[in-house]
Amino acid sequence: MKKIGVLALQGDVREHIFAIENCGATASEVKRPSDLEKLDGLIIPGGESTTIAKLLRIFDLFEPLQKALRNGLPVYGSCAGMILLANKIIDGTADQETLEVIDITVKRNAFGRQVDSFEQELLIPEIDDKPFNAIFIRAPWIEEIGADVKSLADLTTVGGKVHSVLARSETALVSSFHPELSGDLRVHRYFIDKICCIN
């Protein structure tokens, strides 16, 4: 049985733990460097990306987490988690840090403020042919994707521009939306079955 950690400093921790356990895996909270040991994968939840980054520093987790991820620990970041994993950020704060794990450029709050939150059906062909009801809350989107990153789902925004909202590299999965709030386990299952089996 795979053991999946959830970074438990801020954000939708309980919801991700519930999803992991309903996928038949074991979930554990990650709050200190020793919690990273013997994991098959890690989820960085939605929340507030600048706050999570600061808490990583306060709990002396930033460097150990970055090292584990760069050494191949599979990771999934939803919303704020996607921002934290990106190589570059647009509209970040002046002192905002990221873990620089996946070669994407992310625009923070790209879809607007909290009041602009919405739900949208997405097609994710790599998972199956049934639409996924995606929940976007102060969501980022992906502006640019590196050569080793594949977009799994796109969304056409106002003005007709297409942006990726779900993407993966070999060991990282990121989404603009919050599958942990949807009750649909397909994105979590994809992470556990397809990405956490890399190592």
C-alpha positions as CSV (number, residue, x, y, z in Angstrom):
1,M,0.0,0.0,0.0
2,K,1.4,3.4,-1.0
3,K,2.1,6.0,1.7
4,I,1.2,9.5,0.6
5,G,2.1,12.5,2.7
6,V,0.1,15.8,2.8
7,L,2.0,19.0,3.6
8,A,0.0,20.0,6.7
9,L,1.0,23.6,7.4
10,Q,-2.0,25.4,5.9
11,G,-4.8,24.7,3.4
12,D,-7.0,21.8,2.4
13,V,-5.2,19.1,4.4
14,R,-8.1,17.0,5.7
15,E,-9.8,17.0,2.2
16,H,-6.7,15.6,0.6
17,I,-6.2,13.0,3.4
18,F,-9.8,11.9,2.9
19,A,-9.2,11.5,-0.9
20,I,-6.0,9.6,-0.5
21,E,-7.6,7.1,1.9
22,N,-10.6,6.7,-0.4
23,C,-8.1,5.7,-3.1
24,G,-6.9,2.9,-0.9
25,A,-3.6,4.5,0.0
26,T,-2.2,5.5,3.5
27,A,-2.2,9.2,4.3
28,S,0.2,11.0,6.7
29,E,0.6,14.6,7.7
30,V,4.0,16.2,6.9
31,K,5.0,19.0,9.3
32,R,8.7,18.3,9.9
33,P,11.7,17.0,7.8
34,S,11.5,13.5,9.4
35,D,7.9,13.2,8.1
36,L,9.3,13.1,4.5
37,E,10.9,9.7,5.1
38,K,9.5,6.6,3.5
39,L,6.9,8.4,1.5
40,D,5.8,7.2,-2.0
41,G,4.4,10.6,-2.8
42,L,3.5,14.0,-1.4
43,I,0.6,16.4,-1.9
44,I,0.9,20.2,-1.4
45,P,-2.6,21.4,-0.9
46,G,-4.4,24.6,-1.9
47,G,-4.2,27.5,0.6
48,E,-2.2,30.7,0.4
49,S,1.1,30.2,-1.4
50,T,3.1,32.9,0.3
51,T,2.0,31.8,3.7
52,I,2.9,28.2,3.0
53,A,6.3,29.2,1.8
54,K,6.9,31.2,4.9
55,L,5.8,28.3,7.1
56,L,8.2,26.0,5.3
57,R,11.0,28.3,6.4
58,I,9.6,28.6,10.0
59,F,9.4,24.8,10.3
60,D,12.9,24.3,8.7
61,L,11.2,22.3,5.9
62,F,12.0,24.3,2.8
63,E,15.4,22.8,2.0
64,P,14.7,19.2,3.0
65,L,11.5,19.3,1.0
66,Q,13.1,20.8,-2.0
67,K,15.9,18.3,-1.8
68,A,13.5,15.3,-1.6
69,L,11.5,16.6,-4.5
70,R,14.5,17.2,-6.7
71,N,15.7,13.7,-5.8
72,G,12.5,12.3,-7.3
73,L,9.9,12.2,-4.6
74,P,6.6,12.3,-6.6
75,V,4.5,15.4,-5.8
76,Y,1.1,16.8,-6.6
77,G,0.3,20.4,-6.0
78,S,-3.2,21.8,-6.3
79,C,-3.8,25.6,-6.7
80,A,-1.3,27.1,-4.1
81,G,0.6,23.9,-4.4
82,M,1.0,24.4,-8.1
83,I,2.4,27.9,-7.4
84,L,4.9,26.5,-4.9
85,L,6.2,23.9,-7.3
86,A,6.6,26.2,-10.3
87,N,10.0,27.5,-11.6
88,K,8.6,31.0,-12.2
89,I,5.7,33.1,-10.9
90,I,3.9,36.1,-12.5
91,D,2.3,38.5,-10.0
92,G,4.0,37.0,-7.0
93,T,5.2,39.1,-4.0
94,A,8.6,40.6,-4.1
95,D,10.0,38.0,-1.6
96,Q,8.0,35.0,-2.8
97,E,9.9,31.7,-2.9
98,T,9.0,28.6,-4.8
99,L,10.5,25.1,-4.6
100,E,11.3,25.2,-8.4
101,V,10.4,21.6,-9.1
102,I,8.5,21.7,-12.4
103,D,9.4,23.8,-15.4
104,I,6.3,26.0,-15.7
105,T,5.5,29.7,-15.3
106,V,2.4,30.3,-13.2
107,K,0.2,33.5,-13.0
108,R,-1.2,33.9,-9.4
109,N,-4.9,34.7,-9.0
110,A,-5.2,34.6,-12.8
111,F,-8.9,34.0,-12.8
112,G,-9.6,36.8,-10.3
113,R,-10.4,37.2,-6.6
114,Q,-12.4,34.9,-4.3
115,V,-15.7,36.3,-5.6
116,D,-14.7,35.1,-9.1
117,S,-14.4,31.5,-8.1
118,F,-16.3,29.1,-10.4
119,E,-16.8,25.5,-11.5
120,Q,-16.0,24.2,-15.0
121,E,-16.3,20.8,-16.6
122,L,-12.9,19.8,-18.0
123,L,-11.9,17.0,-20.3
124,I,-8.8,15.1,-19.2
125,P,-8.2,12.5,-22.0
126,E,-5.2,11.0,-20.2
127,I,-7.5,9.9,-17.3
128,D,-10.7,9.0,-19.2
129,D,-13.4,10.5,-21.5
130,K,-15.8,11.6,-18.8
131,P,-15.8,15.4,-17.9
132,F,-14.3,16.3,-14.6
133,N,-16.1,19.0,-12.6
134,A,-13.2,21.3,-11.6
135,I,-13.5,23.9,-8.8
136,F,-11.4,27.0,-9.2
137,I,-10.9,29.3,-6.2
138,R,-8.6,32.4,-6.7
139,A,-7.0,30.1,-9.1
140,P,-3.7,30.4,-11.0
141,W,-3.1,29.3,-14.5
142,I,0.0,28.2,-16.4
143,E,1.4,30.8,-18.7
144,E,4.3,28.8,-20.1
145,I,5.3,25.1,-20.1
146,G,8.8,23.7,-20.4
147,A,9.9,21.0,-22.8
148,D,9.6,18.2,-20.3
149,V,6.1,19.1,-19.1
150,K,2.9,17.9,-20.6
151,S,-0.5,19.7,-20.4
152,L,-3.3,17.3,-19.4
153,A,-6.2,19.8,-19.5
154,D,-6.7,23.3,-20.9
155,L,-9.2,26.0,-20.3
156,T,-10.2,28.8,-22.7
157,T,-10.3,32.1,-20.9
158,V,-12.0,35.3,-21.6
159,G,-10.6,36.7,-24.8
160,G,-10.2,33.2,-26.3
161,K,-6.7,32.5,-24.9
162,V,-6.0,28.8,-23.9
163,H,-4.2,28.1,-20.7
164,S,-3.2,24.8,-19.2
165,V,-4.8,24.1,-15.8
166,L,-3.5,20.5,-15.3
167,A,0.0,19.4,-16.2
168,R,2.7,16.9,-15.3
169,S,6.4,16.2,-15.6
170,E,7.9,12.8,-14.9
171,T,7.5,13.1,-11.1
172,A,5.2,16.2,-10.6
173,L,1.5,16.8,-11.2
174,V,0.0,20.3,-10.8
175,S,-3.5,21.7,-11.1
176,S,-5.1,25.1,-11.0
177,F,-8.3,23.6,-9.5
178,H,-9.2,21.7,-6.3
179,P,-10.1,18.1,-7.0
180,E,-10.1,17.4,-3.2
181,L,-13.3,19.6,-3.0
182,S,-15.2,17.8,-5.8
183,G,-15.7,14.3,-4.4
184,D,-14.2,13.0,-7.6
185,L,-11.1,10.8,-6.9
186,R,-9.8,10.5,-10.5
187,V,-7.0,13.1,-10.3
188,H,-5.8,11.7,-6.9
189,R,-6.0,8.1,-8.4
190,Y,-4.0,9.3,-11.4
191,F,-1.3,10.8,-9.1
192,I,-1.1,7.7,-6.9
193,D,-1.3,5.1,-9.7
194,K,0.7,6.8,-12.6
195,I,3.1,9.2,-10.9
196,C,3.9,7.7,-7.5
197,C,4.9,4.4,-9.3
198,I,7.9,6.2,-11.0
199,N,10.4,5.4,-8.2
